[in-house]
Amino acid sequence: MYGQVYGCCIHGIEGVVVEIEADLARGLPQIHLVGLPDSAVRESIDRIRAAIKNTGYRFPQERVTINLAPADLRKEGTAFDLAIAAGVLLASGEVKADVSRTMFIGELSLDGKVRPVPGVLPMAAAAKQAGFKRVILPAENAAEAGLISGIEIVPIRSLEHLRAMEADGSLPKPLGGEDSAQRNGLFSVHLQYSLSTAADDAQAIETPDIDYGDVQGQHQAKRAAMIAAAGRHHMLLIGPPGSGKTMIARRLPSILPPMSEEEALEVMKIYSVTGRLHANGRMMRQRPFRAPHHTISPAGLIGGSASPKPGEVSLSHHGVLFLDELPEFSRSTLEVLRQPIEDGIVTIGRARAICTFPTKFLLVAAMNPCPCGFSGSTSSKRACTCPSYRKEQYISRISGPLLDRIDLHVEVPYIEYAELSGDAGRSLTSAAMREMIAAAEQRQASRYREKTIRCNGDLRGEALRKYCKISKEAGEMLQEYYEALGLSIRAHDRILKIARTIADLDDHEQIDTAHLAEAIQYRALDIPLVNG
């Protein structure tokens, strides 16, 4: 006797359809599981046997062989429990249905309850892409899977519900005696985001928890934050303790536009496979903000483990990655940021698998100008006590290649008491900044409408030369600066991209000397700071 069902596993952040075959043959009653299962999948056999018996089914007393295909792909996790149990029940004749267009996802407890599993969102997306009609899964995962439209989501709470499966593989509603309110919540799961109005989304963005209006003074830093958000330029904030660096960085999501549906699905897949997604049937609209501690390991930052999982750079995809006290991170940890910053992806190779994760984040870092933090202070109460060689050592903790990849180097000085006690700077709120950023983004969208480029920060090679047209005077200024400081080609290109964004904010098609001069002032670390 033979039964065939379909389950799903995760590779990277995408679901991979797995065919599960169950064969019953004469012989000693034992179970053989083949197809490169990991220890969690092998252990599932005892759970499945108990769950089948404890929900009133007969477990076959024959030799049971279960195959997971494709056999060259390692199968991990507990999401195969329900699918393997369904395959055994089909092979033994306990369940009679055509499940060729049905996918089963879920973990089983010993009493047959169906428990939630991580990664359901990409699994449901893979089922839809493969042409499946429905997905049977744990009730707790229904809202998450329901974000994928165009496929029927059937939540169940117990293995015994498969007894009610009809000939075409469908299940009647309700199951398990849920009341009407629960039925509406469990069996009518749709993409609620598509029903929300633009006004709802606008209100969610117009009422952030934090606002740049709270930041007193720091006009240049707020201007730099606006440039970073408008063109997706990485930013480093340099200033003494208590000057407002963290405050400025944490408010950056309040001026970024909401994620598109495509961006939200990408981010939610990442959070789903890591078990961090708490779906309520709505798309994530707020961009992620991640702020790992400086003791984080390289694997924690870019992802890793024996079976590669997304790290902080992927969890901040389409959002902000904030690294506070940048020189305190280990050198090896900071150096792994090079590929994610440059390519927007990170590839992790392990003996079991090679996975690629998306990493299109906006990097914002903060640091003191020296070990004591008071270099450049004009106050006698806060005079710097660091010798020059200590300043050099401190700044050299961040490698030149990494600094080269950070577009904006922004000084955040102490503010004077007059600024602290007055209303200076408070008029520039997040709402006002969002309005200017939206206009600049509209100009970029119009300019790059036939390209794969999304923003000025993505410009490379020929596209950079084509779209960053500068006046003759601006060109002479850039040449003088380039030759005087011996800039790298990468630093030269980043100055052009910053100037392009500044021109967009000022509604100028051509980059002139004012735009270029402002862009150059945001490259502070191209000039040695250790003499300050």
Protein Blocks (a to p, Z undefined) as FASTA:
>chain_A
ZZdddddddehjaccdddddddddedddddddehiiafklmmmmmmmmmmmmmnopacdf
bdcddddddfkbccedjklmmmmmmmmmmmnomagcdfklccceddddfkopacddehkl
mmmmmmmmnopabdcddfklmmmmmmpghiacdddfbfklmmmpcfkopacddehhiafk
lmmmmmmcccfklmpcfklmmmmmmmcfbdfklpggjllmmmmmmmmmmnopacddddde
hilpmmmmmmmmmmpccddfklmmmmmmmmmmnopaccehiacfbdcdddddfkbcfklm
nogcjbdcddfklmmgoiacddehkllpcfklmmmmmmmmmnopacdddfkbccdddfdd
cddddddfbfnopgoiabfklccfbdfklmmmmmmmpcfklmmmpmbacddddddfklmm
mmghjlmcfklmmmmmmmmmmmmmmmmmmbcbfbfklpghjlmmmmmccdfklmmmmmmm
mmmnopafklmmmmmmmmmmmmmmnopabdcfklmmmmmmmmmmlpcfklZZ
